[in-house]
Amino acid sequence: MILSNPLKNPAKVPDPLERSASSPLSRWFRSKFKSTLLFGQEPSWQLFAILLVYFVQGILGLARLAVSFFLKDELGLTPAEVAALMGVVALPWVIKPLFGFLSDSLPLFGYRRRSYLLLSSVLGSAAWFSLGSFVHSAGAATLVITLSSLAIAVSDVIVDSIVVERIRAENQADAGALQSLCWATTALGGLITAYLSGFLLEHLDLRTIFLITASFPLLVSIAAVLLNDSKVEMPADLSAAKMHLQKIKAALTQKQIWLPVFFVFLWQATPSSDSAFFFFSTNELGFQPEFLGRVRLVTSIATLLGVWVFQRFLKTIPLRSIFLWSTLISMVLGMTTLILVTHANRSLGIDDQWFSLGDSLVQTVMGQIAFMPVLVLAAQLCPAGIEATMFAILMSVSNLAGLLSHESGALLTHWLGVTETNFEWLWLLVTVTNLTTLLPLPLLNWVPESTAALEESPVFVDAPEAVLTPELAVAELVD
């Protein structure tokens, strides 16, 4: 029965962190801690397990710069090749629905969540260990980095499904609070390792950094143990999986779902110039790893700031307005990169490093503000009973758009002749990639004005029964 699910009835699960405080001071401190640091979320071991997985995703950023320099210097790849490789590495995030489907319908060793988290923990650690030990070719590097990406994607699907289940219990005023907290936790993990990612590169070799990073995925196993995940029976046949597929099909045929999803896809699939700009920063401007670590530190702080601004001031603003203005402002701010590319900042007396820091700070804040509505929208588009799979499908569409962004950016980089030493046409690449972000805006009316509009839709009234046959509705009740 649904009432036996601890995630849908958390009050029945005893939790040491949920006991009443013994003194007024303790209650006051707990209240401030909950409202300020947890964005109003009730502290519990379940919440700690969720946040720990997101935190690990952030601290894995320790190796981000090391990977970039490994591909550029040790393997000798060109900007276009690096951009293409990054697209391949994103593939596990495109097939996230498969992981969600397996988690929702096929328990592993009797558990729908815990066992998959443990598996991803071991796989991620093994991948980083391999990269730090015996990978010496572009092909092997692509495979191993893709496996590490796969490990993160699996754990992300599992924890996302739990988050979506919790979000469905939120009222409209609190919509997005838990997601803001999760992304803030990821940013905090990135903040802790941001400066170290560059500092360690100047004091340790690349392989050592990869071996250090191999220890981080093991923290996910702690989250798996803390997770409140009841043991379930392995289905005797494929009927449960078939019903699951029918629920997904019924949901995806609804215009209220696929129209906003298609808009988000177009919005995020525009070409990227990130890989080319990394080569420009290191080879042309001479930015060293230690300084790039400072840039990552600034962007991690900016991410936290963007989450806070959204949570504090923007979460009640209509989604269309946020998409519109964040896109327009981000495009204008993105054009400021041309000042650095053309060295115009030097004519203004602004040092390359200072300009880069300021530009990264502002653009990251706007980028995070722009992305938060995507998360809120995706969570609200998930009918009950298929949260893991549905959220994974929606986010995989976003990730597929990111893959196309990398690959189309790689093609543009190649066509314009931008290489590791030739940046003559980088200004045009930056201009095109920024202007193309405006192309999806005429379709903005496909996005609902607010999540409240979704909740009033027949698709989500008593979901998923409203979009299922009576037989499937009964099956859901006895699940």
C-alpha positions in Angstrom: 0.0 0.0 0.0 1.1 3.6 -0.5 0.9 4.3 3.2 3.7 1.8 3.8 6.1 3.9 1.8 8.3 5.8 4.4 9.1 8.5 1.9 5.4 9.3 1.5 4.8 9.1 5.2 8.0 10.3 6.9 6.3 10.9 10.2 6.3 7.2 10.9 10.0 6.9 10.5 11.9 7.6 13.8 14.8 9.9 13.3 17.3 11.1 16.0 17.6 14.5 14.2 13.8 15.1 14.4 13.5 14.9 18.2 12.3 18.0 19.9 15.0 20.2 21.4 15.2 20.1 25.2 15.6 23.9 25.9 14.3 27.2 24.4 17.8 28.0 23.2 18.2 24.7 21.5 14.8 25.1 19.8 15.7 28.7 18.7 19.0 27.5 17.3 17.3 24.6 15.5 14.7 26.9 14.1 17.3 29.3 12.8 19.4 26.4 11.4 16.3 25.0 9.6 15.1 28.3 8.1 18.5 29.8 7.2 20.8 26.9 6.2 18.2 24.3 5.3 15.9 26.6 3.4 13.0 25.5 5.7 13.6 21.8 5.3 13.2 19.5 8.3 16.6 18.1 9.4 16.8 14.3 9.2 19.2 11.5 8.3 17.3 11.1 5.0 17.9 14.7 4.2 21.6 14.3 5.2 21.9 11.3 2.9 20.4 13.3 0.0 22.7 16.3 0.5 25.8 14.1 0.9 25.3 12.7 -2.6 25.0 16.2 -4.0 28.0 17.3 -2.0 30.1 14.6 -3.5 29.1 15.8 -7.0 30.5 19.2 -6.0 33.8 18.0 -4.5 34.5 15.9 -7.6 35.3 19.2 -9.1 38.8 18.8 -7.6 39.8 16.9 -10.7 38.0 19.1 -13.3 41.0 21.3 -14.1 43.3 18.3 -13.9 41.2 16.5 -16.6 41.3 19.6 -18.8 45.1 19.8 -18.6 45.5 16.1 -19.0 43.5 16.2 -22.3 45.3 19.3 -23.5 48.9 18.7 -22.5 49.5 15.0 -21.8 47.2 13.7 -24.6 47.7 16.7 -26.9 44.1 17.1 -28.0 42.9 20.1 -30.0 40.1 22.4 -28.7 37.6 20.8 -31.2 38.7 17.3 -30.1 38.2 18.2 -26.4 34.8 19.6 -27.1 33.8 16.5 -29.0 35.1 14.3 -26.2 33.1 16.2 -23.6 30.0 15.5 -25.7 30.7 11.7 -25.5 31.3 11.9 -21.8 27.8 13.4 -21.4 26.2 10.4 -22.9 25.4 8.7 -19.5 23.4 11.8 -18.6 21.4 11.4 -21.8 20.4 7.8 -21.0 19.4 8.6 -17.3 15.9 7.4 -18.0 17.2 3.9 -18.2 18.7 4.2 -14.7 15.5 5.7 -13.4 13.4 2.9 -15.0 15.7 0.2 -13.5 15.5 1.8 -10.1 11.7 2.3 -10.1 10.8 -1.2 -11.5 13.7 -3.6 -10.9 15.1 -3.7 -7.3 18.7 -4.7 -7.1 19.5 -7.1 -4.2 16.1 -6.1 -2.8 16.5 -2.4 -2.8 15.3 0.3 -5.2 17.7 3.0 -4.1 20.4 1.9 -1.8 22.0 -0.9 -3.9 22.2 1.4 -7.0 24.0 4.1 -4.9 26.5 1.5 -3.6 27.1 0.3 -7.2 27.7 3.9 -8.4 30.1 4.5 -5.5 32.3 1.6 -6.4 32.2 2.3 -10.2 33.1 6.0 -9.7 36.0 5.2 -7.4 37.3 2.6 -9.8 37.1 4.9 -12.8 39.2 7.7 -11.1 41.7 5.1 -9.9 42.1 3.8 -13.4 42.7 7.4 -14.7 45.3 7.9 -12.1 47.1 4.6 -12.7 47.2 3.3 -16.3 45.3 5.4 -18.8 47.6 6.8 -21.5 45.5 7.2 -24.7 42.6 9.3 -25.8 40.4 6.3 -26.3 41.1 4.9 -22.9 40.6 8.3 -21.3 37.3 8.8 -23.0 36.1 5.4 -21.8 37.2 5.9 -18.2 36.0 9.5 -17.9 32.6 8.3 -19.4 32.5 5.6 -16.7 33.1 8.2 -14.0 30.3 10.3 -15.6 28.1 7.2 -15.6 28.6 6.7 -11.8 27.6 10.3 -11.0 24.6 10.0 -13.4 23.3 6.9 -11.6 23.6 8.4 -8.1 22.1 11.6 -9.4 19.0 9.7 -10.8 18.5 7.9 -7.5 18.8 11.0 -5.3 16.7 13.1 -7.7 13.9 10.6 -7.5 13.8 11.0 -3.7 13.9 14.7 -4.0 11.0 14.7 -6.4 8.9 12.6 -4.1 9.6 15.1 -1.3 8.9 18.1 -3.5 5.4 16.8 -4.4 4.5 17.4 -0.7 5.6 21.0 -0.9 3.1 23.8 -1.3 3.5 26.4 -4.0 5.2 28.9 -1.6 7.9 26.4 -0.9 8.3 25.1 -4.4 12.0 24.9 -5.3 13.3 25.2 -1.7 14.6 21.6 -1.6 16.1 21.9 -5.0 17.8 25.2 -4.1 19.2 23.5 -1.0 20.5 20.5 -3.1 22.2 22.8 -5.6 23.6 25.0 -2.9 25.1 21.8 -1.3 26.7 20.9 -4.7 28.1 24.4 -5.0 29.4 24.2 -1.4 31.3 21.0 -2.4 32.7 22.7 -5.4 33.6 25.7 -3.3 35.7 23.6 -0.9 37.7 22.1 -3.7 37.7 25.0 -6.2 40.9 26.7 -5.3 42.6 23.4 -4.5 41.9 22.2 -8.0 44.4 24.7 -9.3 46.7 24.9 -6.4 47.4 21.2 -6.3 48.1 21.1 -10.0 51.2 23.3 -9.4 52.4 21.0 -6.6 51.3 17.5 -7.5 51.2 15.6 -10.8 47.9 14.9 -12.6 47.8 11.2 -11.7 48.1 12.0 -7.9 45.1 14.3 -8.1 43.1 11.6 -9.9 44.0 9.1 -7.2 42.9 11.6 -4.5 39.6 12.1 -6.3 39.0 8.3 -6.4 38.3 8.5 -2.6 35.3 10.9 -3.0 32.8 8.6 -4.6 33.1 6.2 -1.7 31.3 8.8 0.4 28.2 8.0 -1.6 28.2 4.5 0.1 27.7 6.3 3.4 24.6 8.0 2.0 23.4 4.6 0.8 23.6 3.2 4.3 21.8 6.2 5.9 19.1 6.2 3.2 15.6 5.2 4.4 15.0 2.5 1.8 12.8 -0.5 2.6 13.5 -3.8 1.1 11.1 -4.9 -1.6 10.5 -8.2 -3.4 11.9 -8.7 -6.9 8.9 -8.8 -9.3 8.0 -12.3 -10.5 7.4 -11.2 -14.1 7.6 -8.1 -16.3 4.1 -6.9 -15.6 5.3 -4.2 -13.2 7.8 -2.9 -15.8 5.1 -3.0 -18.5 2.7 -0.9 -16.3 5.6 1.5 -15.6 6.2 2.0 -19.3 2.5 2.6 -19.9 2.5 5.3 -17.2 5.5 7.0 -18.8 3.9 6.9 -22.2 0.6 8.3 -20.9 2.5 11.2 -19.2 4.7 12.0 -22.2 1.7 12.3 -24.6 0.4 15.2 -22.6 1.0 18.6 -24.2 1.4 20.2 -20.8 4.6 18.1 -20.5 6.3 17.8 -23.9 5.8 21.5 -24.9 7.8 23.0 -22.1 10.4 20.1 -22.3 10.9 20.9 -26.0 11.5 24.6 -25.2 14.1 23.8 -22.6 15.8 21.4 -25.1 16.0 24.2 -27.7 17.0 26.7 -25.1 20.0 24.7 -23.9 21.1 23.1 -27.2 22.7 26.2 -28.7 26.5 26.0 -29.4 29.1 26.5 -26.7 32.6 28.0 -26.9 33.8 26.8 -23.5 36.5 24.4 -24.8 38.0 27.0 -27.2 38.0 29.6 -24.4 39.9 27.3 -22.1 42.7 26.9 -24.6 42.6 30.7 -25.1 42.9 31.3 -21.4 45.9 29.0 -20.9 47.8 29.3 -24.2 47.1 32.9 -25.2 46.5 34.7 -21.8 48.9 32.4 -19.9 46.6 31.7 -17.0 48.2 29.1 -14.7 46.4 26.3 -12.8 46.6 28.2 -9.5 44.8 31.2 -11.0 42.2 29.0 -12.8 41.6 27.5 -9.3 40.8 31.0 -8.1 38.4 31.4 -11.0 36.6 28.1 -10.0 36.5 29.4 -6.4 34.8 32.6 -7.6 32.3 30.7 -9.8 31.5 28.3 -6.9 30.7 31.3 -4.7 28.7 32.8 -7.5 26.7 29.6 -7.8 25.8 29.8 -4.2 24.9 33.4 -4.6 22.7 32.6 -7.7 20.9 29.9 -5.7 20.3 32.3 -2.8 19.1 35.1 -5.1 16.6 32.7 -6.7 15.4 31.3 -3.4 15.2 34.7 -1.7 13.7 36.9 -4.4 12.7 35.0 -7.6 11.0 31.7 -6.7 7.5 33.3 -6.9 8.1 35.1 -10.2 6.5 33.5 -13.3 8.7 31.0 -15.0 8.4 32.7 -18.4 9.6 36.0 -17.0 12.7 34.4 -15.5 13.5 32.5 -18.7 13.1 35.6 -20.7 15.1 38.1 -18.7 17.8 35.7 -17.6 18.4 34.7 -21.3 18.5 38.4 -22.4 20.8 39.4 -19.6 23.1 36.4 -19.9 23.5 37.0 -23.7 24.5 40.6 -23.0 26.9 39.6 -20.3 28.3 36.8 -22.5 29.3 39.4 -25.0 31.6 41.0 -22.5 33.9 38.0 -23.1 34.7 39.8 -26.4 36.5 42.5 -24.4 38.9 39.8 -23.1 39.2 38.0 -26.5 40.1 41.2 -28.3 42.4 42.4 -25.4 40.3 45.6 -25.2 40.5 45.4 -21.5 44.2 46.2 -21.6 43.4 49.4 -23.4 41.1 50.2 -20.5 43.8 49.5 -18.0 42.1 46.3 -16.7 44.3 43.3 -16.1 43.3 40.1 -17.8 43.0 38.2 -14.6 40.9 40.8 -12.8 38.6 41.1 -15.8 38.3 37.3 -16.0 37.4 37.0 -12.4 34.7 39.7 -12.5 33.2 38.4 -15.7 33.1 34.8 -14.4 31.4 36.0 -11.2 28.6 37.9 -12.9 28.0 35.3 -15.7 27.8 32.4 -13.2 25.3 34.2 -11.0 23.0 34.8 -14.0 23.6 31.3 -15.3 22.5 29.7 -12.0 19.5 31.9 -11.7 18.5 30.9 -15.3 18.9 27.2 -14.5 16.9 27.0 -11.3 13.5 27.3 -13.0 14.5 24.3 -15.2 14.8 22.2 -12.1 11.6 23.5 -10.6 9.7 22.9 -13.8 11.1 19.4 -14.3 10.2 18.4 -10.8 6.6 19.7 -11.2 6.2 17.8 -14.5 6.6 14.4 -12.7 3.4 12.5 -12.0 3.3 10.4 -8.9 4.5 6.8 -9.1 7.1 7.3 -11.8 9.2 10.1 -10.2 12.7 8.6 -10.8 12.1 7.7 -14.5 10.1 10.8 -15.4 12.5 13.2 -13.8 15.4 11.3 -15.4 13.7 11.6 -18.8 13.2 15.4 -18.4 16.7 16.0 -17.2 18.2 13.7 -19.9 16.5 16.0 -22.5 18.4 18.8 -20.9 21.6 16.8 -20.9 21.1 15.8 -24.5 20.8 19.5 -25.3 24.1 20.0 -23.5 25.7 17.2 -25.6 24.5 18.9 -28.8 25.8 22.2 -27.4 29.3 20.7 -27.0 29.2 18.9 -30.4 27.9 21.9 -32.4 30.4 24.1 -30.6 33.1 21.7 -31.6 32.0 21.9 -35.3 31.9 25.7 -35.1 35.4 25.7 -33.6 36.7 23.5 -36.3 35.0 25.5 -39.2 36.3 28.8 -37.9 39.9 27.4 -37.6 40.2 28.0 -33.9 43.0 25.8 -32.6 45.3 25.6 -29.6 47.4 28.4 -31.1 45.2 30.2 -33.6 42.5 32.4 -32.0 41.9 34.9 -34.8 38.3 34.0 -35.2 37.5 33.3 -31.5 35.6 36.6 -31.3 33.2 35.3 -34.0 32.8 32.0 -32.2 31.9 33.8 -29.0 29.5 36.2 -30.8 27.6 33.4 -32.6 27.3 31.2 -29.5 25.9 34.1 -27.5 23.4 35.3 -30.1 22.0 31.8 -30.8 20.8 31.7 -27.2 18.0 34.1 -28.3 16.6 31.8 -31.0 14.2 29.8 -28.7 12.6 32.9 -27.2 9.7 33.1 -29.7 8.5 29.7 -28.3 8.5 31.0 -24.7 4.7 30.7 -24.5 5.2 26.9 -24.4 6.4 27.3 -20.8 3.6 27.5 -18.2 3.4 30.8 -16.3 3.9 29.0 -13.0 4.0 25.6 -11.4 0.5 26.2 -10.0 -0.8 26.1 -13.6 0.6 22.6 -13.9 -0.9 21.4 -10.7 -4.4 22.5 -11.9 -4.0 20.6 -15.1 -5.9 17.3 -15.5 -2.6 15.5 -16.0 -1.6 16.2 -12.4 -5.0 16.0 -10.6 -4.9 12.8 -8.7 -1.9 11.8 -10.9 -1.1 9.4 -12.3 -4.7 7.9 -12.2 -6.0 10.7 -14.3 -3.9 9.7 -17.3 -4.1 5.9 -16.7 -6.6 3.2 -17.4 -8.6 2.0 -14.4 -6.6 -1.2 -14.3 -3.3 0.7 -13.9 -4.9 3.0 -11.3 -5.7 0.0 -9.1 -2.3 -1.4 -9.7 -0.8 1.9 -8.5 -2.9 1.8 -5.3 -1.6 -1.6 -4.3 2.0 -0.9 -5.2 
